[in-house]
C-alpha cells in the first residue's frame, strides 16, 4: 500500500461506519465515514482512460473492478470497528455490453466518448427531440447511452445483436460483488432511456436504441440494500458475506449531497477537468428549451443542472499552447514551485492571467476545446477567440480562457433558473478552488456570493450519507447541510460583476453566430488534414 495514498484516522469512539465507494472517470476512491461525517480512512486507485481512435474514450472494466476491490480492502483493513455497509457512487453515462453470462463484450464507453456525435445531432434535430429530452431528463448528446446505442446499431450491428445486457460500470461492479443485475434510478435517469416522470423505461427511447427493457438491468431505488456479498467478493474485500451493500447513485447528484447542497435554492458548482452546476429539486423538471438535465437522487430528490466539458482542461491547454517556456525543472521551477508533466504550474498560469484586467481588454473566448454540453448540448462547437487585437498579449489570452469557462457556467445558471429554480446560495468545490483569482472570478461572473466548504470527499461522502439513510443510521440526508462546514465565502466585486454581466450576452450570441461555421468545419473535416491530437486523452 502506498502510504501517501492511504489515510487512517482514529476517532476514539465506535459509531457505525459506512464506506462510500466513488467510481470515477480516472480513479476509484473509497472513504470510511462515521455518522458524524468524519473520515476514518481513505484509499484511491487510478486507471487509464484509453483513446484508441479519435473521439473514443474507453476503459477496461476489469481494471475498474480491481480498483474497487483494492480500495475497499485497504480501507477496511485499517478500521478498528465493523463496517455497517458499503454504498456506491459512479460516473454517469457509461455503457458496457455484456453477454448472457455477464461478461463484457465491449470496453466501458465513458461520458467523454464522442463517437455518437452525428447520431446525437440527428436525434436532437428530430421533431421528437425536445420532447424526448424533457421526458427522459437526459440531453441528446454523445455523452449519453441512447446515442451510443444507436451508434452501435448502425456501425456494429452484429455486436449490437449479440449483447444480452447493456449496463453501466456500477451495474457491472454490483453484479460482480453481489450477483444481482440492477441499476438505480439515478444512473438510469442519465441514460436517455428512462421516463423520469414514471420511473420506467421509455418505450420510444428503447425503440430508437433498438433494444427492449429485457436488455437492461432491473430498476431499483438508490436506497436499495442488496443483502450481501458473494463469497469471492467477501474474500477480496475482507468483509463478511452478509455486509449490506447500498446500490447508491450517480456522482453528480451525490456531489450535491456531499457539499450539503440538499435543499431547494442551494446551487452546487464544481470545476475540475470539466465543470457542472446542479440544484436539488423535489420534482423532476426540464426547462422549455432543453438547456438542463434532470437526474434522480431519490424518489423525491432530483438535481437539475448542466455540465460543461471545458473546465480546468482549458487552463492546461493554455499552459501547453501559450506559455510552454514557463515550465520549471524536474524538482521545481527556479522559484521552488513544483511542476507536473513538464507543464507550467497552475500558479504560474494564474499569475500570468492576473496581469490582465477584468474582461481581458475586450477579448472573448468560447472555451469549446472538447465541444460542449450545457446549455447547447452539441458536439459541433469548437473553441474561438473573438475580439483579438494587436494590443492583446498572452496574459489576456489566458485570462479570457478562464473567463470563458466561468461565463459558460453563467449560461448554465440561466438555464437552471429558466427551469423554475430560484437560486439563493452557491456552494463550490473542485481543483479551481485552490486559486483565489479563479474563486473571485467565478463569484464576479455569477454575480452572487459563493461559499467554499472545508475539505470533503464530494461524491464519496454523498454515497456514504445515502447509505446511512438506507441503513437507518441517520434520520435523513438533510443532515448533510449541517455536517458540511463552510470555510470561506467570496463576495462579488460590483464593478467586475457589472463588466462580466455586460459581456455574458456576447458569449450566448457568439455560439449562434458561429454555429454555421462549426457545421461547415464538421462537413469539411474528411477533406482537411487531420486535427492534432492532445498528448493525453481528455478526462
Buried (B, 14 or more C-beta within 10 A) or exposed (E): EEEEBBBBEEBEEEBBBBBBBBBBBBBBBBBBBBBEBBBBBBBBBEBEBBBEEEBBBBBBBBBBBBBBBBBBBBBBBBBEBEBBBBBBBBBBBBBBBBEEEBEBBBBBBBBBBBBBBBBBBBBBEEEEBBEBBBBBBBBBBBBBBBBBBBBBBEEBEEEBEEBBBBBBBBBBBBBBBBBBBBBBBBBBBBBBBBBBBEBEBBEBBBEBBBBEBEBBBEBBBBBBBBEBBBEEBBEBBBBEEEBBBBBBBBBBBBBBBBBBBBBBEBBBBBBBBBBBBBBBBEEBBBBEEBBBBBBBBBEEBBBBBBBBBBBBBBBBBBBBEBBEEBBBEEEEBEEEBEBEEEBBBBBBBBBBBBEBEBBBBBBBBBBBBBBBBBBBBBBBBBBBBBBBEEEBEBBBBBBBBBBBBBBBBBBBBBBBBBBEBEBEBBBBBBBBBEBEBBBBBBBBBBBBEBBBBEEBBBBBBBBBBBBBBBBEBBEEBBBBBEBBEEEEEBEBBEEBBBBBBEBBEBBBEBBEEBBEEBBEBBEEEEEEEEEEEEEEBBB
